[in-house]
Amino acid sequence: MANQKNLLTFLPSLLLSFSLWGHEPLLMAAKEVIPVAVVLDLKSPVGRVAETYMSMALYDFYAVNYDYHTRLALFTKDSGDGVLTAASTAMDLMKHEEVQAIIGPQSSAQARFVIELGRKAQVPIISFSATSPSLSPSQNPFFIRTTQEDSAQVRAISDIVKAFGWWEIVIIYEDTDYGNGLIPYLMEALQQIDTRVTYRSVIPPSSNNTEISEELEKLRANHTRIFLVHMAASLGSKLFVLAKNAGMMSEGYAWILTEGLSSLLDPMGSKVMDSMQGVLGIRPYIPPSKQLKDFEIKWRRNLTSIKTKSKSTTSLNLFGLWAYDTVWALAIAVEKAGMVHSSFLKQNNSSSKVDLATLGIFEMGTRLCNAILTTAFQGLSGNFHLVNGQLEPSAVEIFNVIGKTERIIGYWTRQRGFSQNLNYTGKEAYSTSKDKLKQPIWPGDTTEQPTKLRIGVPPSISGFAIDVFHAVQDALPFPLPHEFIPYMNKHRQSNGSYDELLYQITIQKYDAVVGDTTIVANRSLYVDFTLPYTESGVSMVVLVKDDVRKNLWIFLKPLSLTLWLTTGVAFIFTGLVIWVLEHRVNRDFRGPPKQQLGLIFWFSFSTLAFAHKENVVNNWSRFVLIIWIFVVLILTQSYTASLTSILTVQRLQPTFIDIKEIKNNGYFVGYQKDSFVKGLLIKQLDFPESKLKPYVTPEEYHEALSKGTYNGGVAAIFDEIPYIKLFLAKFCSRYTMVGPTYKTDGFGFAFRQGSPLVPYFSRAILNVTQDKEKIGAIEHKYFSSQTTCEDQSTTIPSHSPSLGVDSFGGLFILAGTASLASLMVYLFKFIYSHWPVSSDNNPTNSCWSKLVNMAKHFDQKDFSSHTFKEESHKGSEFH
């Protein structure tokens, strides 16, 4: 009885469908009519298009397969956009019409409830439009998705974002199962390419124009420029009209559409399309075929005869094609499954429409599901092949809305990324380069890519920091469009301090700051810094001048007082030792006592210039003299080197070398205006603020230091070392850097906190600073003039230490040991040889008398020496 009832219902609708398309009814002997429910929102663009496409599919299929033993009977019901309405409609059709499959419902939220009904009744639920990833066919065995899941498009979207170098993006999506289901997948994909989602704008489908406009104004005020829109056509059409009214479809903005909205542009109307100029979108690629071309001709030819309730699209619609293929797949499956005399097993006879217990169990539901899952054919939308219960992902086409059309700018596939065509040979490498795409036309009718990185810079857009930035930019692995925005007032002067410049990032006026910005702790509380691109520190530069008073006795400074005294004693002692060793054997060391005393001093000090004319004949004297001359050589060379160094430094003697001296005398000091150095001078070095004077240019530094603290200038300038280097590059002959260096972390580029660009820039900075050729060329450009002066990066210490005894202790010990040893050996031999003679002459003499006699013998010539062998030994000779 059920089949007879269905046949009676099916035949009039089928005859109406045939006459509607201008064809005579086909003679067919239907042995089995399969009732199928179609639950759609017939007031929506998708619902209207799908209803028409499915009617055409039903006719086309049985026109080709007229010999099939089964026929589908479509029971179409309008569910509206309500979740409960869709569920009650589906349950009513299962109970009263005993439908054996349900096509629909349209939205993911509606499908969630209907899927549960299908699971209970074992009726296949087939959806061509419920794309939310939260609906999983693997978890719902009676749910079949004949469209692509939303998450299949995520990688293509992330590749587009990566290709255009967008590091920040805002996602706008509707607050439904459809909208919310894709967000976790998008967030993960964008995180993998280091793109930061700065904001997620959630718009309920029930929002009116005022509420949407308020949300758009919030986005515009936050200086957001890149948007990814994921919503249905009904909400998306309102969004773009209002976005254009808010000025957000102009130059500098970029909009990307997900597949759901991209597939429904044509039914939106000219007003909506006009507001979407420059938008990028992606959608599944539909391969051309003869079947598709014939269908399009038929669709256009018969469009005027279709009495639709509202305007329909004149172009092919993707959701409509999926609906068309769904009908074909189901028609093939019911025939393949042998759906003959199939029916529901009744549980009870309740007349309630909402009583779940009234639902029976479709006895062939599992067989029909399996038949659908294994059905494959070439449909209008391409290859119909289900994988894990849903349509296999296909290639993606990327389009650009221009005028009233969508211009295809490229394709994306999982195998090769971006390309200009789909002729895949299997050898191409995966590409995410935008060069593989045609040039898009962006909002505002421009080819200039949004968004540029808004970089705040000091008023002068040039210099060392800017050149380093360009070198770092070239080292980035992606293009970085940017614009420099000077931080200046109407007088073209700086608009505030460096701290205030960096704060503009926090209020989103700038995306980054490039310049001579020092990395300090308090600034890192509201911005993120890259690695430093130059070392830095704060030091003091002062005027230099000659000190005539100190130069008068400067020749004494190389040696300390103790070393001078030690050296003098050593000279006298060495001279005395040589005289003792030579007196008895060398005519040059004999004579009157005054002459001998002078000789001792003369001989030893003359060795300084190696000017001694007296020859030494005693071997022990020669040994002592060799050691002593070596000591003198070291002393004189060290003295010469030290004096040379002192004379050089003395020529550039700084006027001040100690910060304490400047503070104690109440002198004025200068610093770079608007820099953090002022805080360092006050908080760390305890300078009174009244003693600080700000300056801007090197010329102002020069003028202030030249005047001095008593003539309206300053005693010293405190600044960071790179600035001091620049200053000394111009005025190195008159100034020098002195005193200690107060370390800082160097110069770095500043970005918003959490910016994904920071690690990329830091790695690029390392590449540049470690490339001596690159960084060397930049440094040479700005600091090369310093090569004509001394190395001004070396600070002059507060004093130049003189050489002390400790530096030559080893030499003095060596010389003293040699002299004492030689003297002791000589005296021992002399006493040993003359002591018996003194005792024999007068044995009763005292010891003192014997020493006196020994002295007399010592003053006599030693005729045993070869020097006196020619003289006779006639007695003692006194001098």
C-alpha positions in Angstrom: 0.0 0.0 0.0 2.9 2.4 0.8 4.4 1.9 -2.6 1.1 2.4 -4.4 0.6 5.6 -2.4 4.1 6.8 -3.3 3.5 6.0 -7.0 0.3 8.0 -7.0 2.1 10.9 -5.5 5.1 10.6 -7.7 3.5 10.4 -11.2 1.8 13.8 -11.2 4.9 15.6 -10.0 7.0 13.8 -12.6 4.6 14.6 -15.4 4.7 18.2 -14.2 8.4 18.2 -14.3 8.6 16.9 -17.8 6.1 19.4 -19.1 7.9 22.2 -17.3 11.1 21.6 -19.3 9.2 21.3 -22.6 9.4 17.5 -23.1 6.8 14.8 -23.7 6.3 12.4 -20.8 8.5 9.3 -21.1 6.8 5.9 -21.1 8.2 4.0 -18.1 7.2 1.0 -16.2 8.3 1.9 -12.7 8.3 -1.2 -10.6 9.4 0.6 -7.4 9.0 4.2 -6.4 11.4 5.3 -3.7 10.2 8.2 -1.6 12.9 10.8 -0.8 12.5 13.8 1.4 14.1 17.2 0.3 14.3 19.5 3.3 15.5 23.0 2.3 15.1 26.7 3.1 13.3 27.6 -0.1 13.5 31.3 0.6 17.3 31.3 0.5 19.4 31.5 -2.7 20.8 28.0 -2.0 17.4 26.5 -1.5 15.8 28.1 -4.6 18.7 27.0 -6.8 19.0 23.5 -5.4 15.2 22.8 -5.8 15.4 23.7 -9.5 18.6 21.8 -10.1 17.3 18.6 -8.4 14.1 18.7 -10.6 16.3 18.9 -13.7 18.5 16.1 -12.3 15.6 13.8 -11.8 14.4 14.2 -15.4 17.9 14.0 -16.9 18.8 10.8 -15.0 15.7 8.8 -16.0 15.9 10.1 -19.5 19.2 8.3 -19.8 18.4 5.4 -17.4 14.8 4.7 -18.4 15.3 1.0 -18.0 15.9 1.3 -14.2 13.5 -0.6 -12.0 13.4 2.1 -9.4 12.3 5.7 -9.5 12.9 8.5 -6.9 10.0 10.5 -5.7 11.1 13.8 -4.2 9.0 15.2 -1.4 10.2 18.8 -1.1 9.4 20.7 2.1 10.3 24.3 3.2 12.1 24.2 6.5 12.9 27.9 6.6 16.1 28.6 8.6 14.9 27.2 11.9 16.6 24.2 13.5 13.4 22.8 15.1 11.4 23.4 11.9 13.8 21.3 9.9 13.8 18.5 12.5 10.0 18.4 12.7 9.7 18.5 8.9 12.1 15.6 8.5 10.4 13.5 11.2 7.0 14.2 9.7 8.2 13.0 6.3 9.8 9.8 7.8 6.6 9.0 9.7 3.9 9.8 7.2 5.6 9.5 3.9 8.0 6.8 5.0 10.8 8.5 3.0 13.8 6.2 2.7 16.4 9.0 2.4 16.6 12.7 3.2 18.4 15.2 1.0 19.2 18.1 3.3 18.7 19.9 5.5 20.5 23.0 4.3 22.5 24.4 7.2 24.9 22.6 9.5 22.9 23.5 12.6 19.8 22.0 11.1 21.7 18.9 10.0 23.0 18.2 13.5 19.4 17.4 14.7 18.2 15.7 11.6 21.3 13.4 11.6 20.3 12.2 15.0 16.8 11.3 13.7 18.3 9.5 10.7 20.6 7.5 13.0 17.5 6.4 15.1 15.4 5.5 12.0 18.5 4.2 10.0 17.6 6.6 7.2 20.5 8.1 5.2 20.8 11.8 5.6 22.5 13.2 2.5 23.6 16.9 2.6 25.2 18.9 -0.2 25.4 22.1 1.8 26.2 21.2 5.5 29.9 21.8 5.3 30.8 22.3 9.0 33.7 20.1 10.1 31.9 19.6 13.4 29.6 17.2 11.5 31.6 14.1 10.9 30.4 11.2 8.7 32.8 8.9 10.4 31.0 9.5 13.7 27.5 9.4 12.2 27.2 6.3 10.0 23.9 7.4 8.4 25.2 10.9 7.5 26.7 11.4 4.0 28.1 14.6 2.8 28.0 15.1 -1.0 30.0 18.3 -0.8 33.5 19.2 0.4 34.1 19.7 4.1 35.0 23.3 5.0 38.4 22.3 6.5 39.5 21.1 3.0 40.0 24.8 2.0 42.1 25.8 5.1 45.5 25.0 3.6 44.7 27.0 0.4 43.6 30.0 2.5 46.8 29.9 4.6 48.9 29.6 1.5 47.3 32.8 0.1 47.9 34.6 3.4 51.5 33.4 3.3 52.0 34.3 -0.3 51.1 37.9 0.2 53.1 38.2 3.4 50.2 39.1 5.7 51.4 38.7 9.3 48.1 39.8 10.9 44.6 39.1 10.0 41.0 39.4 11.4 38.5 36.6 10.9 34.8 37.7 10.5 32.4 34.8 10.8 28.8 34.1 11.7 27.8 32.7 15.0 26.4 29.4 13.8 27.6 25.8 13.6 28.7 26.6 10.1 30.7 29.6 11.1 32.2 28.3 14.4 33.1 24.9 13.0 35.9 26.1 10.7 37.6 28.5 13.2 39.8 26.0 15.1 41.2 24.7 11.8 41.8 28.3 10.5 43.5 29.3 13.7 45.8 26.3 13.6 46.7 26.8 10.0 47.5 30.5 10.4 49.5 29.8 13.5 51.7 27.4 11.5 52.6 30.2 9.1 53.2 32.6 12.0 50.2 34.8 11.1 48.6 36.4 14.1 44.8 36.5 14.3 44.5 39.9 16.1 40.7 39.7 16.5 37.8 37.4 15.8 34.6 39.2 14.9 31.6 37.0 15.6 28.3 38.3 14.0 25.0 36.5 14.8 22.8 35.8 11.7 20.0 37.8 13.3 22.2 41.0 13.5 20.6 44.1 11.9 22.4 46.7 9.9 23.1 48.9 12.9 24.8 46.1 14.8 26.9 45.1 11.9 27.9 48.7 11.3 29.0 49.1 14.9 31.2 46.0 14.6 32.7 47.3 11.4 33.5 50.6 12.9 35.2 48.9 15.8 37.4 47.0 13.3 38.1 50.2 11.3 39.1 52.1 14.5 41.6 49.4 15.3 43.4 50.0 12.0 42.7 46.5 10.8 43.3 46.0 7.1 43.2 42.3 6.2 39.9 40.3 6.7 38.9 36.7 6.2 35.1 36.3 5.9 33.4 33.0 6.6 29.6 33.3 6.5 26.5 32.5 4.5 25.3 34.6 1.6 22.4 36.1 3.5 24.7 37.7 6.1 27.6 38.3 3.8 25.6 40.4 1.4 24.7 42.8 4.2 28.2 42.8 5.5 29.9 44.0 2.3 27.3 46.7 1.6 27.9 48.1 5.0 31.7 47.7 4.8 31.7 49.8 1.6 29.6 52.5 3.4 32.1 52.5 6.2 35.0 53.1 3.8 36.5 49.7 4.3 36.5 48.7 0.6 39.1 51.3 -0.3 42.8 51.2 -1.0 44.8 49.5 1.7 42.2 46.9 2.6 42.1 43.2 1.6 39.2 40.8 1.9 39.3 37.0 1.4 36.1 34.9 1.1 35.8 31.2 2.1 34.1 28.7 -0.2 30.6 29.1 1.3 30.3 32.7 0.3 32.4 32.4 -2.9 30.0 29.9 -4.3 27.1 32.2 -4.1 28.2 35.5 -5.5 25.9 35.6 -8.6 22.6 35.4 -6.8 23.5 38.4 -4.6 22.6 41.1 -7.0 24.5 44.0 -8.6 24.4 46.2 -5.5 26.2 43.6 -3.4 28.6 42.8 -6.2 29.5 46.5 -6.6 30.4 46.6 -2.9 32.8 43.6 -3.2 35.2 45.0 -5.8 38.7 43.7 -5.3 37.7 40.8 -3.0 39.7 37.6 -3.3 37.8 34.3 -3.0 38.4 30.6 -3.3 36.0 27.8 -4.4 36.2 24.3 -5.7 37.3 24.0 -9.3 34.6 22.7 -11.7 36.2 21.0 -14.6 34.6 21.7 -18.0 32.8 18.9 -19.7 30.3 18.3 -22.5 27.7 17.3 -20.0 28.1 20.5 -18.1 28.0 22.6 -21.2 24.8 20.9 -22.4 23.3 21.4 -19.0 24.2 25.1 -19.0 22.5 25.6 -22.5 19.4 23.8 -21.3 19.4 25.9 -18.1 19.6 29.2 -19.9 17.1 28.2 -22.6 14.4 27.1 -20.2 15.1 29.7 -17.4 12.3 32.0 -18.6 9.8 29.3 -18.4 10.5 28.5 -14.7 8.0 30.3 -12.6 10.2 30.7 -9.5 9.0 32.7 -6.6 11.9 35.2 -6.8 14.9 36.1 -8.9 17.1 33.1 -9.7 20.7 33.1 -10.8 21.5 33.0 -14.5 24.9 31.4 -14.0 25.8 27.9 -12.9 25.8 27.6 -9.1 28.2 25.3 -7.3 25.7 24.2 -4.6 23.2 23.6 -7.3 25.6 21.3 -9.1 26.3 19.4 -5.9 22.5 19.0 -5.5 22.2 17.8 -9.1 24.9 15.2 -8.6 23.4 14.1 -5.2 20.1 13.2 -7.0 22.1 11.2 -9.6 24.1 9.4 -6.9 21.0 8.5 -4.9 19.2 7.3 -8.0 22.2 5.0 -8.9 22.4 3.8 -5.3 18.8 2.8 -4.9 18.9 0.8 -8.1 22.2 -0.8 -7.1 20.9 -1.7 -3.6 17.8 -3.4 -5.0 15.3 -1.3 -3.2 12.2 -3.5 -3.8 9.4 -3.8 -1.4 11.4 -1.9 1.3 9.5 -0.4 4.1 9.7 0.8 7.7 9.2 -1.5 10.7 6.6 0.3 12.8 7.2 0.7 16.6 3.8 2.1 17.5 0.8 3.9 16.0 1.0 7.2 17.8 -0.3 10.2 15.8 2.1 12.7 17.5 4.4 14.5 15.1 7.1 14.9 17.7 7.1 11.6 19.4 10.4 9.9 18.5 8.9 6.6 19.5 6.6 6.9 16.4 9.6 6.5 14.1 10.1 3.1 12.6 13.4 1.6 11.5 14.2 1.5 7.8 15.2 -2.1 7.3 17.4 -1.4 4.2 19.0 1.8 5.5 22.4 0.3 6.0 22.4 -1.3 2.5 21.4 2.0 0.9 24.1 3.9 2.8 26.7 1.4 1.6 25.5 1.7 -1.9 25.7 5.5 -1.9 29.2 5.4 -0.3 30.5 3.1 -3.1 28.9 5.1 -5.9 31.2 6.9 -8.3 30.6 8.7 -11.6 31.5 11.8 -13.5 29.0 14.4 -12.5 28.4 18.0 -13.4 30.6 19.2 -10.5 33.4 16.8 -11.5 34.4 13.4 -10.2 31.8 12.2 -7.7 33.7 10.0 -5.3 33.1 9.7 -1.6 36.0 9.3 0.8 35.2 8.6 4.5 31.6 9.5 3.9 32.2 12.9 2.1 33.1 14.2 -1.3 36.8 14.0 -2.1 38.5 17.5 -2.2 39.2 18.8 -5.6 41.4 21.6 -6.9 40.6 25.1 -5.9 40.3 28.2 -8.1 41.2 31.6 -6.8 39.2 34.5 -8.2 39.2 38.3 -7.9 35.9 40.2 -8.1 36.2 42.8 -10.8 33.1 44.6 -12.1 30.3 42.1 -12.3 32.5 39.1 -12.9 35.0 36.9 -11.0 38.4 36.9 -12.7 40.3 33.7 -12.2 43.9 34.6 -11.1 45.1 31.1 -10.4 44.6 27.6 -9.0 45.7 25.7 -6.0 46.1 21.9 -5.5 47.4 19.8 -2.6 50.1 18.4 -4.9 51.7 21.6 -6.3 50.2 24.7 -4.5 49.7 27.7 -6.7 49.7 27.5 -10.5 48.3 29.2 -13.6 46.9 25.9 -14.9 46.0 22.4 -13.8 48.2 20.5 -16.2 50.0 18.6 -13.5 52.9 16.4 -14.6 54.0 15.3 -11.1 57.4 17.0 -11.4 56.5 20.5 -10.2 57.6 21.6 -6.7 55.0 22.8 -4.2 54.8 26.6 -4.5 53.3 29.3 -2.3 54.7 32.2 -4.3 52.3 34.9 -5.4 54.3 35.0 -8.6 52.4 31.9 -9.6 49.2 34.0 -9.5 48.0 36.7 -11.8 48.1 40.3 -10.4 45.0 40.9 -8.4 43.1 44.2 -8.5 42.6 45.2 -4.8 39.9 47.3 -3.3 40.2 50.9 -4.4 41.0 49.7 -8.0 44.7 49.4 -7.3 47.4 46.8 -7.9 49.4 48.0 -4.9 49.3 45.2 -2.4 47.6 45.7 1.0 48.6 45.9 3.6 51.8 47.8 3.9 53.7 47.6 7.2 53.2 51.0 8.8 56.6 51.9 10.1 57.1 54.8 12.4 60.5 56.5 12.0 62.2 59.6 13.3 61.7 62.8 11.1 64.8 62.0 9.0 64.0 58.9 7.0 67.6 58.0 6.3 70.7 57.0 8.1 72.4 53.9 9.5 69.3 52.3 11.0 67.3 52.7 7.8 70.1 51.1 5.7 70.3 48.2 8.1 66.5 47.8 7.9 66.7 47.5 4.1 69.4 44.9 4.3 67.4 42.9 6.8 64.3 43.2 4.6 66.2 41.7 1.7 67.1 38.8 4.0 63.5 38.0 4.9 62.0 34.8 3.4 59.0 36.7 2.1 58.2 40.1 0.6 57.4 42.9 3.0 55.5 45.9 1.6 55.9 48.8 3.9 55.7 52.6 4.2 57.7 54.9 6.4 55.7 57.4 8.4 57.8 60.1 10.0 56.9 60.9 13.6 56.9 64.7 13.4 54.7 67.7 13.9 53.6 70.3 11.4 57.0 72.1 11.7 58.7 68.9 10.5 60.3 68.3 13.9 60.1 65.3 16.2 56.7 65.0 17.7 58.0 63.6 21.0 60.5 61.4 22.7 61.5 57.9 21.6 59.3 56.4 24.4 56.4 58.3 22.9 57.3 57.1 19.4 57.3 53.5 20.6 54.0 54.0 22.3 52.4 54.7 19.0 52.7 51.0 18.3 50.5 50.3 21.4 47.7 52.6 20.1 48.1 50.9 16.7 49.1 54.0 14.8 52.2 52.1 13.7 52.9 48.5 13.2 56.6 48.9 13.9 59.2 51.4 14.7 62.6 51.5 12.8 65.3 53.8 14.0 68.0 54.2 16.6 65.7 52.8 19.3 67.6 51.4 22.2 66.4 48.2 23.9 65.7 49.0 27.5 63.6 47.2 30.1 60.7 49.6 30.5 60.1 49.8 26.8 59.8 46.0 26.5 56.7 46.2 28.7 54.6 47.5 25.8 56.5 46.5 22.6 58.5 43.5 21.4 62.1 44.1 20.2 64.1 42.2 17.7 67.6 41.1 18.4 70.0 44.1 18.4 71.6 45.0 15.1 74.4 47.0 16.8 76.1 47.0 20.1 75.5 50.0 22.3 76.3 51.7 25.5 76.3 55.2 27.0 79.6 57.0 27.4 81.0 60.6 27.7 82.7 62.8 25.1 84.8 65.8 26.2 87.0 68.4 24.7 90.7 67.6 24.5 93.7 70.1 24.9 97.4 70.2 25.5 98.5 70.5 29.2 101.8 72.5 29.1 102.4 72.4 32.8 102.3 68.6 32.9 104.5 68.3 29.8 107.4 70.1 31.6 108.3 66.9 33.7 106.6 64.4 31.5 109.9 62.6 30.8 109.9 61.3 34.4 106.4 59.8 34.1 107.3 56.5 32.2 109.0 55.1 35.4 107.6 55.2 38.9 109.6 56.8 41.7 110.5 53.4 43.2 111.8 52.2 39.8 113.9 55.4 39.4 115.5 54.9 42.8 116.0 51.1 42.3 117.6 51.8 38.9 119.9 54.4 40.4 121.0 52.1 43.2 121.6 49.3 40.6 123.8 51.6 38.5 126.0 52.6 41.5 126.2 49.0 42.8 127.2 47.7 39.3 129.8 50.4 38.9 131.3 49.6 42.3 131.5 45.8 41.5 133.2 46.5 38.2 135.7 48.8 39.9 136.5 46.2 42.5 137.0 43.5 39.9 139.2 45.8 37.6 141.2 47.9 40.1 144.2 45.6 40.5 144.4 44.5 36.9 143.3 47.5 34.8 145.2 50.8 34.4 141.9 52.6 33.5 140.6 51.8 37.0 143.6 53.2 38.9 144.4 56.7 40.0 143.6 59.2 42.7 140.6 58.5 45.0 138.5 61.3 43.6 139.2 60.1 40.1 138.3 56.5 41.1 135.0 57.7 42.7 134.0 59.5 39.6 135.0 56.6 37.5 132.6 54.3 39.4 129.6 56.6 38.6 130.8 57.4 35.1 131.3 53.9 34.0 127.9 52.6 35.3 125.8 55.4 34.0 127.6 55.6 30.7 126.2 52.2 29.9 122.8 53.8 29.4 124.1 55.1 26.0 126.7 52.4 25.6 129.3 55.2 25.7 131.8 53.8 28.2 135.4 53.9 26.8 137.1 51.9 29.5 138.0 48.4 28.6 137.5 45.6 31.1 140.1 42.8 31.4 138.7 40.6 34.2 136.5 37.8 33.0 134.3 38.3 36.0 133.8 41.9 35.1 132.9 40.9 31.6 130.3 38.5 32.9 128.7 41.2 35.2 128.8 43.8 32.4 127.1 41.5 29.9 124.2 40.9 32.3 124.0 44.6 33.2 124.0 45.8 29.6 121.1 43.4 28.9 119.2 45.0 31.8 119.9 48.5 30.6 118.7 47.6 27.1 115.4 46.4 28.4 115.0 49.4 30.7 115.8 51.9 27.9 113.5 50.3 25.4 110.6 50.1 27.9 111.2 53.7 28.9 111.2 54.8 25.2 107.9 53.0 24.5 106.2 54.3 27.6 107.3 57.8 27.0 106.1 57.7 23.4 102.7 56.4 24.5 102.4 59.1 27.2 103.4 61.9 24.8 100.7 60.7 22.3 98.0 60.5 24.9 99.2 63.7 26.5 98.6 65.5 23.2 94.9 64.5 23.3 94.5 64.9 27.0 90.8 65.2 27.9 89.7 68.2 29.9 87.7 65.9 32.2 88.2 62.2 32.9 86.0 61.7 35.9 82.3 62.0 36.2 82.6 62.8 39.9 84.7 65.9 39.1 82.0 67.2 36.8 79.2 66.6 39.4 81.2 68.0 42.3 82.0 71.2 40.5 78.4 71.6 39.3 79.2 71.6 35.6 76.6 71.3 32.9 76.4 68.2 30.7 74.5 67.6 27.5 72.5 64.6 26.1 70.5 63.7 23.0 67.1 65.3 23.1 64.1 62.9 23.6 66.4 59.9 24.3 66.4 57.7 27.4 69.9 59.0 28.3 68.2 61.8 30.3 66.7 59.2 32.6 70.0 57.4 33.0 71.8 60.7 34.0 69.2 61.5 36.6 68.4 58.1 38.1 71.6 56.2 37.7 74.3 58.9 37.7 72.5 61.3 40.1 72.9 64.4 38.0 70.5 67.2 38.9 68.0 67.8 36.1 68.9 71.5 36.2 72.4 70.7 35.1 71.2 68.8 31.9 71.0 70.4 28.5 69.4 68.6 25.5 70.9 68.8 22.0 69.9 67.3 18.6 72.6 67.5 16.0 76.4 66.8 16.0 76.9 70.5 15.2 75.0 71.5 18.4 77.3 69.1 20.4 80.4 70.7 18.8 79.2 74.2 19.7 78.2 73.3 23.3 81.6 71.6 24.0 83.6 74.4 22.4 81.9 77.0 24.6 82.5 75.1 27.8 80.4 75.1 30.9 81.1 78.7 31.9 80.1 80.2 28.5 76.7 78.7 28.0 78.0 75.3 26.9 78.7 72.0 28.7 81.6 70.2 30.2 80.7 66.9 28.6 78.1 65.2 26.3 76.6 61.9 27.3 75.2 59.8 24.5 75.1 56.3 23.0 78.3 55.1 21.5 77.0 54.9 17.9 76.1 58.6 18.1 79.4 59.4 19.6 81.1 57.6 16.8 79.1 59.7 14.3 80.1 62.9 16.1 83.8 62.0 16.3 83.7 61.1 12.7 83.2 64.8 12.0 85.2 66.3 14.9 87.7 63.7 16.0 90.6 66.1 16.3 89.1 68.1 19.1 87.1 65.6 21.2 87.5 62.2 22.7 85.4 59.6 24.5 86.5 59.0 28.1 85.4 57.3 31.2 83.4 54.1 31.8 80.8 52.8 29.4 77.3 52.1 30.8 76.1 49.1 28.8 72.7 48.9 27.1 71.3 46.1 24.9 71.9 47.9 21.7 69.6 49.2 18.9 66.7 47.0 17.7 63.5 47.2 15.7 60.2 47.4 17.7 56.9 45.6 16.9 53.6 45.0 18.6 53.7 42.6 21.4 53.1 39.1 20.0 53.9 40.1 16.4 54.9 37.1 14.3 57.4 39.2 12.5 59.8 39.5 15.4 61.4 36.0 15.0 61.7 36.5 11.2 63.4 39.9 11.7 65.7 38.6 14.4 66.9 35.7 12.2 67.4 38.1 9.3 69.4 40.5 11.6 71.7 37.7 12.5 72.2 36.9 8.8 73.1 40.5 8.1 75.3 41.3 11.1 77.2 38.0 10.7 77.8 38.8 7.0 80.9 41.0 7.3 80.6 42.2 3.7 77.0 43.5 4.2 77.3 45.1 7.6 80.8 46.3 6.8 79.6 48.2 3.7 76.9 50.0 5.8 79.3 50.8 8.6 81.9 52.1 6.2 79.3 54.4 4.7 78.7 56.2 8.0 81.8 55.7 10.0 84.6 55.6 7.4 86.0 59.1 8.1 87.1 57.9 11.5 89.9 56.0 9.9 91.9 59.2 9.6 91.8 59.6 13.4 92.7 57.5 16.4 90.4 54.7 17.4 87.9 56.8 19.3 86.0 53.8 20.5 88.9 53.2 22.9 88.2 55.3 26.0 91.1 57.1 27.7 91.5 56.0 31.3 91.6 58.4 34.2 95.4 57.9 34.5 98.3 56.3 32.6 100.1 54.1 35.1 103.9 54.4 35.2 106.2 51.4 35.0 107.0 50.0 38.4 109.7 47.8 40.0 107.3 44.8 39.7 107.7 45.0 35.9 111.5 44.5 36.1 112.0 42.6 39.4 113.3 39.6 37.6 115.9 41.6 35.7 117.2 43.3 38.9 117.4 39.9 40.7 119.4 38.5 37.8 121.8 41.4 37.6 122.3 41.6 41.4 122.9 37.9 41.6 125.5 38.0 38.9 127.3 40.9 40.5 127.3 39.5 44.0 128.5 36.1 42.8 131.3 37.6 40.8 132.3 39.9 43.7 132.2 37.1 46.3 134.3 34.7 44.2 136.9 37.4 43.5 137.2 38.5 47.1 137.4 34.9 48.3 140.3 34.3 46.0 142.1 37.5 46.9 141.8 36.9 50.7 142.8 33.3 50.3 145.9 34.3 48.4 147.0 37.2 50.6 145.9 36.2 54.1 149.0 33.9 54.8 151.4 36.7 53.7 149.9 39.2 56.2 150.2 36.6 59.0 153.8 35.7 58.3 155.1 39.3 58.4 153.9 39.8 61.9 152.1 36.9 63.6 151.2 39.1 66.6 149.2 41.5 64.5 145.4 41.8 65.3 142.7 40.9 62.8 142.1 44.5 62.1 145.8 45.1 61.3 145.6 42.1 59.0 142.6 43.6 57.1 144.5 46.9 56.8 147.4 45.1 55.3 145.0 43.3 53.0 143.6 46.6 51.8 147.1 47.8 51.1 147.7 44.7 49.0 144.4 45.3 47.2 145.5 48.8 46.2 148.6 47.4 44.6 148.9 46.3 41.0 148.5 42.6 40.3 151.7 41.9 38.4 150.6 38.4 37.8 148.0 39.8 35.5 148.9 39.8 31.8 148.3 43.6 31.8 151.4 44.2 34.1 153.7 41.4 33.1 156.1 43.8 31.3 156.6 45.8 34.5 159.0 44.8 37.1 158.0 43.7 40.6 160.1 46.1 42.6 157.7 46.8 45.3 154.3 48.4 46.0 153.2 51.4 44.1 150.8 53.8 45.8 148.5 56.2 43.9 
